Amino acid sequence: MQVFETKATVREAVRNWRNAGETVALVPTMGYLHAGHMTLVERAKSEGQRVVTSIFVNPTQFGPTEDLSTYPRDPDRDLAMLREAGVDGVFMPSVEEVYAPGAQTIVETTELSKMLIGKLRPGHFRGVATVVTKLFNIVQPDVACFGEKDYQQLCVIRQMVRDLDVPVRIVGVPTVREADGLAMSSRNIRLTAEDRAAAVVLSQSLFQAEEMAKTGITASRLRAWVAANIQANPRADLQSADIRDAETLASVSGPLTRPAVILLAVRFGKVLLIDQRVVTP
């Protein structure tokens, strides 16, 4: 497994693979890897002949009051996991390598970036779209794999790729969960024991809502039930509970007639957790 710290070295490796007729799959991450990331890697191995994983804690997607400095990091452990998984290359740049001094250009999906999580975290998806565009330009993969847990992020990236004619195929990979249903996340380690136990209310609410969606319930009633069920947990601070069209994230109303996605953002202590589930009427 090769480790690249500069744009030039990862580009050279990818160029050599391409010259040998091989395809390249990219798995962008912010490190502190878990089984969910490894599922992305395994999917990438089935999509491309070479797999590159990036590890980069992107400062531009964190707000001024958010947890950039406390975001968990363990690069040695990450590299050991990726080596064991058979990854071909890891791109681990510094902030200065990714963002040159005086950089002015940003990438933003003007509507998708301002709704839902975008309302809670202004500028977040602008940072995501910008860094993912840069990673695509640096690595130049044929395909890139992203988790469906970050559903709005996945929609933003797909929109960006369509709008800018980026020649990368985007693959969404289903959410990987702990044994009790909690969606795997690098942030879970920051939960207190009490909050970790309480956080299963997210997946429990989503699983029950999936069954309720089959009964002809209206979107507003289903949203109200999900919100009330979460708010009944004294440790859960509900930030957002929305039901949107599963493909476009457009608002939905009345009885559910096509696949919709339930999107949750809930704070437990100082940790903001997100989760989602696509429901089919």
C-alpha positions as CSV (number, residue, x, y, z in Angstrom):
1,M,0.0,0.0,0.0
2,Q,1.4,3.4,-1.0
3,V,0.8,6.5,1.1
4,F,0.7,9.8,-0.7
5,E,1.1,13.2,1.0
6,T,1.2,15.3,-2.1
7,K,-1.0,15.9,-5.1
8,A,1.9,15.1,-7.5
9,T,2.6,11.7,-6.0
10,V,-1.0,10.4,-6.0
11,R,-1.5,11.7,-9.6
12,E,1.6,9.9,-10.8
13,A,0.5,6.6,-9.3
14,V,-3.0,7.0,-10.8
15,R,-1.5,7.9,-14.1
16,N,0.6,4.7,-14.0
17,W,-2.4,2.5,-13.2
18,R,-4.4,4.1,-16.0
19,N,-1.6,3.5,-18.4
20,A,-1.8,-0.1,-17.5
21,G,-5.5,-0.1,-18.3
22,E,-6.7,-0.2,-14.8
23,T,-9.7,1.6,-13.3
24,V,-9.6,3.6,-10.1
25,A,-12.1,3.8,-7.3
26,L,-11.9,6.5,-4.6
27,V,-13.3,6.4,-1.0
28,P,-13.0,9.9,0.6
29,T,-12.9,9.9,4.4
30,M,-12.0,12.1,7.3
31,G,-10.3,9.2,9.0
32,Y,-10.9,7.6,12.4
33,L,-12.2,4.6,10.4
34,H,-14.7,2.1,11.4
35,A,-16.6,-0.9,9.9
36,G,-18.8,1.5,7.9
37,H,-15.7,2.9,6.1
38,M,-14.4,-0.7,5.5
39,T,-17.8,-1.5,3.8
40,L,-17.1,1.4,1.5
41,V,-13.7,0.1,0.7
42,E,-15.0,-3.4,0.0
43,R,-17.6,-1.9,-2.4
44,A,-14.9,0.2,-4.0
45,K,-12.8,-2.9,-4.6
46,S,-15.7,-4.4,-6.6
47,E,-16.1,-1.2,-8.6
48,G,-12.5,-0.5,-9.6
49,Q,-9.3,-2.4,-10.1
50,R,-7.4,0.0,-7.9
51,V,-8.7,1.6,-4.7
52,V,-7.5,4.9,-3.3
53,T,-8.7,6.1,0.1
54,S,-8.3,9.7,1.2
55,I,-7.9,10.8,4.8
56,F,-8.4,14.5,5.3
57,V,-10.2,16.3,8.0
58,N,-11.5,19.2,5.9
59,P,-11.6,22.5,7.8
60,T,-13.9,24.3,5.4
61,Q,-16.9,22.1,6.3
62,F,-16.7,22.9,10.0
63,G,-18.4,26.0,11.4
64,P,-16.7,28.5,13.8
65,T,-18.4,26.8,16.8
66,E,-18.0,23.2,15.6
67,D,-15.7,20.4,16.6
68,L,-12.8,20.6,14.2
69,S,-10.2,20.6,16.9
70,T,-11.8,17.7,18.8
71,Y,-12.6,15.6,15.7
72,P,-11.1,12.1,16.5
73,R,-7.9,11.2,14.7
74,D,-5.8,8.0,14.7
75,P,-3.8,7.9,11.5
76,D,-1.7,4.9,12.5
77,R,-4.7,2.8,13.2
78,D,-6.4,4.0,10.0
79,L,-3.4,3.0,7.9
80,A,-3.3,-0.5,9.5
81,M,-7.0,-1.0,8.7
82,L,-6.6,0.1,5.1
83,R,-3.5,-2.0,4.6
84,E,-5.4,-5.1,6.0
85,A,-8.3,-4.3,3.7
86,G,-6.0,-4.3,0.6
87,V,-6.2,-0.7,-0.4
88,D,-3.7,0.3,-3.1
89,G,-3.1,3.9,-2.0
90,V,-3.9,6.4,0.7
91,F,-3.9,10.1,0.1
92,M,-3.1,11.9,3.3
93,P,-2.5,15.6,2.5
94,S,-1.9,18.5,4.8
95,V,-4.3,21.4,4.8
96,E,-1.8,23.5,3.0
97,E,-1.4,20.9,0.3
98,V,-5.2,20.9,-0.4
99,Y,-5.8,24.7,0.1
100,A,-3.2,26.9,-1.4
101,P,-2.7,30.3,0.2
102,G,-5.1,32.9,-1.3
103,A,-7.5,30.3,-2.7
104,Q,-10.8,32.0,-3.6
105,T,-12.8,29.4,-5.5
106,I,-15.7,27.5,-4.0
107,V,-18.2,24.9,-5.2
108,E,-21.8,25.1,-3.9
109,T,-25.1,23.5,-4.8
110,T,-27.2,26.6,-4.2
111,E,-30.4,24.9,-3.1
112,L,-29.4,21.6,-1.7
113,S,-26.7,23.1,0.5
114,K,-29.1,25.4,2.4
115,M,-31.9,23.0,3.4
116,L,-32.0,20.5,6.2
117,I,-28.5,20.0,7.7
118,G,-27.4,23.0,5.6
119,K,-29.7,25.1,7.8
120,L,-28.2,23.8,11.0
121,R,-24.7,24.1,9.7
122,P,-24.4,27.0,7.3
123,G,-21.5,26.6,4.9
124,H,-21.1,22.9,5.6
125,F,-22.1,21.6,2.3
126,R,-20.2,24.3,0.5
127,G,-17.0,23.0,2.2
128,V,-18.0,19.4,1.3
129,A,-18.7,20.1,-2.4
130,T,-15.5,22.1,-2.7
131,V,-13.2,19.5,-1.1
132,V,-14.8,16.6,-3.0
133,T,-14.4,18.5,-6.3
134,K,-10.8,19.0,-5.4
135,L,-10.3,15.3,-4.5
136,F,-11.9,14.3,-7.8
137,N,-9.6,16.7,-9.7
138,I,-6.5,15.5,-7.8
139,V,-7.1,11.7,-7.9
140,Q,-9.2,11.6,-11.1
141,P,-11.1,8.4,-10.1
142,D,-13.5,6.5,-12.4
143,V,-15.9,5.9,-9.5
144,A,-16.3,7.2,-5.9
145,C,-18.2,5.5,-3.0
146,F,-20.1,7.4,-0.3
147,G,-22.2,6.2,2.6
148,E,-26.0,6.7,2.5
149,K,-26.0,7.7,6.2
150,D,-24.9,11.1,5.1
151,Y,-27.9,11.1,2.7
152,Q,-28.0,14.9,2.0
153,Q,-24.2,14.9,1.4
154,L,-24.7,12.1,-1.1
155,C,-27.4,14.1,-2.9
156,V,-25.2,17.2,-2.9
157,I,-22.3,15.3,-4.5
158,R,-24.5,13.7,-7.1
159,Q,-26.0,17.1,-8.0
160,M,-22.5,18.6,-8.2
161,V,-21.3,15.8,-10.5
162,R,-24.3,16.2,-12.8
163,D,-24.1,20.0,-12.9
164,L,-20.4,20.3,-13.5
165,D,-20.1,17.2,-15.9
166,V,-17.6,15.6,-13.6
167,P,-16.6,12.2,-15.2
168,V,-17.0,10.2,-11.9
169,R,-19.6,7.6,-11.2
170,I,-21.1,8.0,-7.7
171,V,-22.0,4.9,-5.8
172,G,-24.1,5.1,-2.6
173,V,-23.5,2.4,0.0
174,P,-26.2,1.4,2.6
175,T,-25.6,2.6,6.2
176,V,-23.7,0.2,8.5
177,R,-25.1,-0.1,12.0
178,E,-24.0,-1.3,15.4
179,A,-25.6,-4.4,16.8
180,D,-28.3,-2.3,18.6
181,G,-29.1,-0.3,15.4
182,L,-27.1,2.9,15.9
183,A,-25.6,4.1,12.7
184,M,-21.8,3.8,12.8
185,S,-20.1,7.2,13.0
186,S,-16.7,8.5,14.0
187,R,-18.6,10.8,16.4
188,N,-20.1,8.0,18.4
189,I,-16.9,7.7,20.5
190,R,-17.6,11.1,21.9
191,L,-21.0,10.1,23.4
192,T,-21.2,9.5,27.1
193,A,-22.4,6.1,28.2
194,E,-25.9,7.5,28.9
195,D,-26.1,9.3,25.6
196,R,-24.8,6.3,23.7
197,A,-27.6,4.2,25.2
198,A,-30.2,6.9,24.4
199,A,-29.1,7.3,20.8
200,V,-30.7,4.1,19.7
201,V,-33.9,6.0,19.7
202,L,-32.9,7.3,16.2
203,S,-32.8,3.9,14.6
204,Q,-35.8,2.6,16.5
205,S,-37.9,5.5,15.4
206,L,-36.8,5.0,11.8
207,F,-37.5,1.3,11.8
208,Q,-41.0,1.9,13.2
209,A,-41.6,4.7,10.7
210,E,-40.7,2.4,7.9
211,E,-43.6,0.1,8.8
212,M,-46.0,3.0,9.4
213,A,-45.2,4.4,5.9
214,K,-46.8,1.3,4.4
215,T,-50.2,2.1,6.0
216,G,-51.1,5.1,3.8
217,I,-50.1,7.7,6.5
218,T,-49.5,11.2,5.4
219,A,-46.1,12.7,5.4
220,S,-47.0,15.3,8.0
221,R,-48.4,12.7,10.5
222,L,-45.4,10.5,10.0
223,R,-43.0,13.3,10.6
224,A,-45.0,14.4,13.7
225,W,-44.8,10.8,15.1
226,V,-41.1,10.5,14.5
227,A,-40.4,13.9,16.1
228,A,-42.6,13.1,19.2
229,N,-41.0,9.7,19.6
230,I,-37.5,11.1,19.7
231,Q,-38.4,14.1,21.9
232,A,-39.9,11.7,24.4
233,N,-36.3,10.6,25.2
234,P,-35.0,13.2,27.7
235,R,-31.4,13.0,26.5
236,A,-32.3,13.7,22.8
237,D,-32.3,17.3,21.6
238,L,-34.1,17.1,18.3
239,Q,-32.6,19.5,15.8
240,S,-34.4,18.4,12.6
241,A,-36.8,15.7,11.5
242,D,-37.9,15.9,7.9
243,I,-39.5,13.7,5.2
244,R,-38.4,14.5,1.7
245,D,-38.5,13.0,-1.8
246,A,-35.9,10.2,-1.8
247,E,-34.4,11.4,-5.1
248,T,-34.7,15.1,-5.1
249,L,-35.1,16.0,-1.4
250,A,-38.1,18.1,-2.4
251,S,-40.8,18.6,0.2
252,V,-43.6,16.0,0.2
253,S,-47.2,16.3,1.5
254,G,-50.3,14.2,1.7
255,P,-50.2,10.4,1.7
256,L,-46.9,8.9,0.7
257,T,-47.1,7.6,-2.9
258,R,-43.4,7.2,-3.8
259,P,-40.2,6.5,-1.9
260,A,-39.3,9.2,0.6
261,V,-36.4,9.6,3.0
262,I,-36.7,10.4,6.7
263,L,-33.8,12.6,7.7
264,L,-32.9,13.1,11.4
265,A,-30.4,15.4,13.1
266,V,-30.4,15.0,16.9
267,R,-28.0,16.3,19.5
268,F,-26.9,14.2,22.5
269,G,-24.9,16.4,24.8
270,K,-22.4,18.1,22.5
271,V,-22.5,15.5,19.8
272,L,-24.8,16.0,16.7
273,L,-25.8,12.6,15.2
274,I,-27.6,12.2,11.9
275,D,-29.5,9.2,10.5
276,Q,-31.8,8.4,7.7
277,R,-34.0,5.8,6.2
278,V,-35.7,5.5,2.8
279,V,-39.3,4.4,3.2
280,T,-41.5,2.9,0.5
281,P,-45.3,3.2,0.7
